[in-house]
């Protein structure tokens, strides 16, 4: 499909979320009109106030339950693109279906609504996860968009409640993304839009969404908050891969304005990390910053020689979407400052 033109109207689902709020901000700054879905008027008003400088180009609609049939029927009308970010991200589910059902139904539901009522939609971008790509490896392996995580879905299916929390979550992301691609394949002759998918790993960066208390932090931010508060071990062992939320938002926008993005998956990632590496980055070049200098230091440099089992190939995101990813020092420091500022403002 042709690229979505600037000043078009874009729907962002789950607009009050960590990633989505940055997607809204980036779209507005690049001249788009934005309609965001939120679960309550309070969340919508928070966004309206934050984006009041763009009041003529931002609106919100309430979608209380994204898994409900027809939840997005009204929201998709009159938009040129849909950025679907709404999906649960936590490791607390007892039954895998607590994560799988809303993830799959929410994704397929918005696609059904677009097919029925989104006659002006040209491009749909779905936030999936590198969780839908990861698979067990025996030695250091570089994974790309060609890889799929079939293992976690099987674990969740066979073991049910006894599956590990990480596999329950990864299964939900894999099955939701598969459902999206299957929907497009099955309805190819009847739809007038195409699909692009972003696959980020752990997402960090400064927050702009509403976080009234520390317990409402999402899983990725909670990890860093716990470390800088001395509540989590600063391990030097491999921890996975990471990306800055602002880069994910940029990728979301680039994916609707780049014609060649249609029909593609994109790994959006900066690189691997260790917890010690995050803390080292927080302290990198911040000797004059009393606030950051006072944070825990762990054992500086202890993670430098960690052998990361999984590396991610981001060639496609760099070449097709034109992505340039932030360095860990910038992201770690901005994240820490943002969390500490929120702590002070909201009295966590």
Secondary structure, DSSP 8 states (H G I E B T S, - for coil): -----TT-EEEEETTTSHHHHHHHHHHHHTT-EEEEEESSHHHHHHHHHHTGGGTTTEEEEE-S-TTSTTTTTTTTTT-SEEEE------S--SSTHHHHHHHHHHHHHHHHHHHHH-TT--EEEEE--GGGT----SS-EEE-TT---HHHHHHHHHHGGGS-HHHHHHHHHHHHHHHHHHHHHHTTTT-S-EEEEEEE-EEES---S--SSGGGS-HHHHHHHHHHTT-S----SEEEEEEEHHHHHHHHHHHHH-GGGTT-EEEE--EEEEHHHHHHHHHTT-TT-HHHHTS---STTTTTT---SEEE--HHHHHHS------HHHHHHHHHHHHHHHHHHHT-
